[in-house]
Structure formats: C-alpha cells, structure tokens
C-alpha cells in the first residue's frame, strides 16, 4: 500500500466509494472534479491510500496559521475514511500517522480532529486525547454553483 497526495483521476479509482464510508457522497466523477480543484486551490489537501491501483482509504488535512503562539501552525485532520471491506487492515492508522508526520514536518504545534464517541479509542491509540467539547449547527444545504471559468 502507498499513501500519496490525491490527484483528480483518483476520484474515479475508488476514492468516492471509500469516502462514502463516512456519509453519502452524492457526486459523480464529473461533479467531483471542480470540488477537488476548489479544495486544492484553498489549501485543503487530500491524501489517499492506494492498493493495487485502487483507492482504499483517504484523509484530508488543512493547515491554519494562528495569531496565537507567535503565528504558529495548527493541523486539522478531516474525513478519515477506509473502504468498509478493508477495515481492520491498518489503513486508517497509516493514513493518520502519515498526516501526523506531515504536520510535524511543517512545524505545527498541535493537530485537531473531530470524531464520534465510537472512534475515540482508535484516535487515542494514535496519540490523540479528548480535549474540549465541540458544537454544531446544521444549516440548510445549498448547492455550490461553479462557473465555466472555474471548472476549466
């Protein structure tokens, strides 16, 4: 298995299926390409675990520069997902450890992630600890339109 930064063709090589382990994706390849491009342009990087030419897991990270800690960097890990047929093979662990090292290499002073209560033991084994409570507000979902110039 190899972990690497995602490229657009991965959207059609198992990425969307692996990501759907978290929640319903509801995007075709054609719809997902401009989303991928906007995420990349905004500094949100997605990594994939590839096995035999198929994407079997994914995780994303973005780096936030704070005013606190003399302008220090904070890594935010998001959307860690593994193809359900491949659970228990250590793919999620390898993805998380890869992103932890990535954040270390960039000089981040901390890494944040959110997870469900059921996943806390997994992340605790990877070195994370419960920290503060999170709050959430669900807003009415809207579709983001993309102009033809953005999708080129």
C-alpha positions in Angstrom: 0.0 0.0 0.0 1.2 3.5 -0.8 0.0 6.8 0.7 0.3 9.9 -1.5 -1.4 13.2 -2.3 -4.6 12.7 -4.2 -4.9 13.6 -7.9 -8.1 14.2 -9.9 -8.1 10.7 -11.6 -8.4 9.1 -8.1 -11.9 10.4 -8.0 -12.7 7.6 -10.5 -10.5 4.9 -8.9 -12.3 4.1 -5.7 -12.0 7.5 -3.8 -15.7 8.3 -3.8 -16.5 4.8 -2.7 -14.0 4.9 0.2 -15.2 8.3 1.3 -18.8 7.1 1.3 -17.9 5.0 4.4 -18.3 8.3 6.3 -21.5 9.7 4.7 -23.4 9.8 1.5 -21.3 11.5 -1.2 -23.8 12.1 -4.0 -21.3 13.3 -6.6 -20.5 11.9 -9.9 -16.9 12.0 -11.2 -17.8 15.0 -13.3 -19.3 16.8 -10.4 -16.5 15.9 -8.0 -13.6 17.3 -10.2 -14.4 21.0 -9.7 -14.9 20.3 -6.0 -11.5 18.7 -5.9 -9.9 21.7 -7.7 -11.5 24.2 -5.4 -10.3 22.3 -2.3 -6.8 22.1 -3.6 -6.8 25.8 -4.5 -7.9 26.7 -1.0 -5.1 24.8 0.6 -7.1 21.7 1.7 -5.0 18.7 0.7 -6.4 15.1 0.5 -4.3 12.0 0.7 -5.2 8.5 -0.4 -4.1 5.0 0.4 -3.7 3.1 -2.9 -3.5 -0.6 -3.1 -3.2 -2.5 -6.4 -4.3 0.6 -8.3 -7.4 1.2 -6.2 -8.0 3.9 -3.7 -8.9 2.1 -0.4 -8.7 5.0 2.0 -8.5 8.7 2.3 -7.9 11.6 4.8 -7.6 15.3 4.4 -5.6 18.0 6.2 -5.5 21.7 6.2 -3.0 23.9 7.9 -4.2 27.0 9.8 -1.8 29.8 10.7 -2.8 31.3 14.1 -2.1 34.7 15.6 -1.5 32.8 18.8 1.8 31.0 19.5 3.7 33.7 17.5 1.8 32.8 14.3 2.1 29.1 14.9 0.6 26.4 12.7 -2.3 24.1 13.6 -3.1 21.0 11.5 -6.7 20.0 11.1 -7.3 16.4 10.1 -10.7 15.7 8.4 -12.6 12.9 6.6 -10.5 9.9 7.5 -12.3 7.1 5.7 -11.5 3.5 4.7 -13.3 1.2 2.3 -15.5 -0.8 4.7 -14.4 -4.1 3.1 -10.8 -3.2 4.1 -11.4 -2.3 7.8 -9.0 -3.9 10.2 -6.1 -3.8 7.8 -4.4 -0.8 9.4 -5.1 1.5 6.5 -6.7 4.2 8.7 -3.8 4.0 11.1 -1.3 4.5 8.3 -3.2 7.5 6.9 -3.5 9.2 10.3 0.2 8.6 11.1 1.2 9.9 7.7 -0.8 13.1 8.3 0.7 13.5 11.8 4.2 13.3 10.3 3.2 15.8 7.6 2.0 18.2 10.3 5.3 17.7 12.3 7.3 18.3 9.1 5.5 21.6 8.6 6.2 22.7 12.2 2.6 22.5 13.5 2.4 22.9 17.3 -0.9 20.9 17.5 -3.3 18.8 15.5 -7.0 18.9 15.9 -9.7 16.5 14.6 -13.3 15.7 15.4 -14.7 12.2 15.7 -17.6 10.3 17.1 -17.6 8.8 20.5 -17.2 5.3 18.9 -14.0 6.3 17.2 -12.3 7.9 20.2 -10.4 4.7 21.2 -8.9 4.5 17.7 -7.6 8.0 17.8 -6.4 7.7 21.4 -4.3 4.7 20.3 -2.8 7.1 17.7 -1.8 9.6 20.4 -4.8 12.0 20.5 -6.7 12.8 23.7 -10.1 14.2 24.4 -9.7 18.0 24.7 -12.8 20.2 24.6 -16.4 19.9 23.5 -17.5 20.7 20.0 -20.6 22.5 19.0 -22.5 22.1 15.7 -25.2 23.9 13.8 -26.7 22.3 10.8 -27.7 24.8 8.0 -29.9 24.2 5.1 -27.8 22.5 2.4 -27.2 24.5 -0.7 -25.6 23.6 -4.0 -22.5 25.4 -4.9 -22.5 26.5 -8.5 -19.3 26.6 -10.5 -18.9 29.0 -13.4 -17.3 27.6 -16.5 -14.2 29.6 -16.0 -13.7 27.9 -12.5 -14.1 24.4 -13.9 -11.5 24.8 -16.6 
